[in-house]
Amino acid sequence: MENKTEMTMFHHNILFIEGLMVTEQTLYPAFILFLLVYLFIMVSNIGLLVLITMEKALHEPMYILLCNLPVNDALGASVMIPRLLYDVVKPASERYITFSECVIQAYGTHVFGTTSHTVLMIMAYDRYVAICNPLRYPTIMTNKMVIKLTAFAWGVAFVLVGILLGLTVRLSHCRSAIENPSCDNPSLFKLSCEDLLINQICGLTFSALLLAFSIGSIALTYVRIAEVCLRSKNSALNSKAVTTCSTHLLVYIILLTCACIALVLHRFPDYTFHRKMASIMFHVIPTGLNPIIYGLQTKEIKHKMLNMFSKNK
């Protein structure tokens, strides 16, 4: 009977997905918790996006580039959490997903992860120009440059993730179980019994290069900014640099910490549960904290929010 079910699943390209492992006692609390978290993430990120869009005073390159962050955070949460909620209320033996849906989810997951880095890289470049070349800032950070930087941030993710998953989709399948809370590239290529060396090398190279360029570019940017601030006697410039850069750096450290924890736990099979929870938290913690950090730390955004609340009151 099990073999017949397995053959039917192969024929229809239907996969079993593990989802979030919960007991009967924790099912509804887990569902309510993740639902509230998802609603908070969507409301806060869309609220930040609407605020920047509606307020003409915030139509500056720094804030226009910032708009990429809530868009990406909303994407990251929507790729993971709704499917997780759908699977939580189903018995563990009845959690199925089609191969096409799994590929789409994996694509969205990796685009979110990649764009989280590239968006912060272009935002770091904006801060570098503003602090190190303040007189040339208006001529460098034109609308055309903002569009180019945005296209770079998203284009890199779309193309490279597309190539990565293209190598996986071509493989034949001999298994039908996704042993993770959600679909990603490693989960998909592990369905195959073919030689996976190329996929593993490409996946590892992609992750290593992304982290190297991300950490390297942002570290160099902040070293240069620190040099300019140390040489400068302009207290107003230094104060603005500390405020805007500390916000950006805090967001980046949170992202990097969540990503590194998930990557490191992949190397320890004994910590499977912790690895799975880390992969979920990567879609929850940065996406939930980013709008709070930028809302509270950025003076202009905080003032606009306070003005809006006072008007409503």
N, C-alpha and C positions, 0 to 999 in steps of 0.2 A: 504493500500500500504506500509506504514511504517513497519507494523507488518510482512508483507511478506518479505520485505528486511532484517529485523532483523532475521527472521527464516533462510533465505538463508545464512546470515553471520555466524550464529551458526553452520549450517550444514557443511560449508566449512572452519570452524575455521578462519574466517577473522574478524579482529578487526578494529575499527575506532580509529585513533590516532590523537590527537589534534595538535601536531607539534608546530611550532612557530607561534603565532597569530600576523599577520601583516595586514596592510591596503593595498589598491591598490597603494597608494603613496609611502609606505615604502617597498614594496615587493622587487623591484630590488636593491635599496640601501642595504637592509638587506642581500640579496643573495650575492652581490658583496663583502660586508664587511666580511661575514662568509667564503666565498671562499678564500679571500686574507689571512684571519687569519689562515685558515686550511693549505694553501700552505706554509705560514711562519712557522707554527708549524712543519710540516713534513720536510721541507728543513733544518731548524735549528737543529732539533733533529737527523735526519739521518746524517747531516753534522758532528755533534759532535760525533756520533757513528763511522762514517767512519774515522774521524781524530784520534780517540783513537785506532782504529783497525790498521790503516796504520803506525802510528808512533811507532817505537819500544821503544823509550824513555818513552812512556806512558803505556808500558805493565807492570804496577805495580798493586798490589792488589787494591789500592785505586781507580785507573781509570778503572780497569776491573769491579769492583763492580759498579762504576758509570755508566757503559754501560747499566745496568738494567734500569736506570732512563729514558734515551731517548727512549728505546724500549717500556717501559710502557706508556710514554707520547704519543708516536705515536699511540699506541693501544687505549688509552683513547680518543684521538681526532678522530680517525677513527671510533670508535664505535658510536659516537654521531653526528659529524658534517656532513658527507656525507648524512646520512638519513635526517637530518634537512634541508639541501639544496634541497633534492629531494621533501620533503613535502612543502617547502616554495612556490615553483612554481605551486603547485596544489591548486585548490579551497579547502577551509576548509571542504566542504562536500564530497570531493573525496579522502581524505587521509586514505588509508587502509594499513594494514600490516597483514601478516599471523601470527597465534599464534606461529608457530615455529620460525619465524624471530624475533618476539618479545622476546621470551625466550632467543635466542642467543644474542640479543642486551642487555637484562637485565644481562645475565651472563658476557658479556664483560664489562659492566658498573661497576658491583660490583667487578670483578677481578681487574679492573683498580684502583678503590677506595681502595681496600684492599692492593694491591701491592704497591701503593703509600706510604703507611705507612711501610710495611715490608721491602721495599728496603732502605728507610731512616734509619730504625732500624739497618740493617746489616752494612750500611755505618757508622753509629755512633759507632758500635762495632769496626770497623776497625780503626777509629780515636782514640778510647779509647786505643787499644793495641799499636798503633803507639806512642802515647804521654805518656801513663802510664807505658808501658813496651817496650821502644825502643830497648833494647838489644835483647829481645826475639821475636821482631816483625817478622824477617825473618823465624824463626822456627815455629811460630804460624800461620802466614798468608801465608801458603803454597798454591800451586795451588789446592790441595785437599780441604783445608779449604774454599777457595774462591768458589769452586764448591758446597760444602755443604751449605754455606750461601746463594748462589743463588738459590739452590734447595729448601731451607727452605722458602725463600721469595715468590717464585712462587707457591710452593707446598701447603703452608698454604692457599693461596688465591683460588687455583683451587679446593681443597677439601672442604673447609668450604662454599664457595659460591655454589658449587655443591650440598651440603647437604641442604643449605638454599632454593635454587630453586627447589630441588627435593620435598620438602614439599609443595611447591606452585603448581607445575605441576600436582600433584595428585588430586587437587581440581576440582570439576565440575564447569561449568560456567553458570551464568544466566544473565550476562551483556556482552557487546561487545565494550565498549568505554574505551580507555586509555586516561584519562584526564590529560595528561602530555606531554611535548615536546618529550619525548622518553620513552622507556619501562624500568621499573625497578621492583624489587621484590614487593614493596607495590602496584604498579599499577596492577600487575598481580594477586595478591591474592584478590584484591578488585573486580575482575570480578566475584568472587564466592559469592553465598548466604549462604554458609555453615558457621559453627562456625569457626572464624578466630583467636581465642585466642592463639592457639599453634603457628601459623605463626607470630603473633604480638609479642609474648614473645620471640620466637627464633630470630626474626629480631632485637628486642631491645637489647637482650642479646649479640648477635653478635656484634652490633655497640658499645655497652658499653665496652665489653671486648677488642675489637680492639683498641678503644681510650685509655682505661686504660693501656694496655700493651705498646702501642705506646708512650703515654705521659710519663708513668712511667719509661720505659727503657731509653728513650732519656734524661729525666730529671736526672736520676741517673748517666748516662754516663757523662753528662756535669758537674754535681756536683763533680764527681771524677776527671775529667780533670782540673776543676778550682782549686781543692785542690793541685794537682800536680804542676800546673803553679805558684800558690802562694808560694809554698815551694821552687820551683826551682829558682836558680840564673842564669840559662842559658837563656840569652836573645834571642838567635837564636831559641831555642826550643819554648819559649813563643810566639815569633813572628810568627813562623810556625803554632802553635796551634791556635792562634787568626785568622790567615788568612783562614786556612782550615775549622775550626769549625764555623766561622762566615758565611761562604758560605753555609754550610750544615744547620745551624740554620735558616738562612733567608729563604731557600727553604722550610724547615719544617714549619715555622711560616705562610708562604703564604698558604701552603696546609691546615694546621689546621684551619686557618681563614676562607677559602672558605668552608671547610667541616662543620664547626660549624655554619656558617651563614645559610647554606642549612638545617641543622638539626634543628636549632632553629625556622626557619620560618615554618617548618612542624607543629609546635605547635600552629600557629596562622592562622586560616582559612581565616581571613579577608585580609591576605597578600598573596593570591594565586599567583597573577602575579609575585610578588617579589620572591616567593619561586621557581617558574618555571624558572625565569631568573637566580637565584642563582645556580640551578642544571645544567644549561647550562654553566655558568661561571666556575663551578668546573672543567669542561672538557676543558676550554679555558685558564684561567689565569695561573694556575700552569704549564700546558704543554707548554705555550708560553714563560713564564718567566724563567723556569728552565735552558734551554740551554744558555740564555743570561747571567744569573747570574753565571753559572759555566764557561762560556766562558770568561767573563770579570774579574771575581774575582780570578780564579785559575791561578796563574802565569805561570805554565808550559803549560797549554792549550792556554793561551793568546799569549805566545811567539811562539808556533807552528803555530797558526793562522796567526800571523803577518809575520812569515817567509814564509808561504805559499803564502800570498798576495804579499809580496815583490818579491818572485821568479816569480810569474805570471806577475807582473808588468815589 
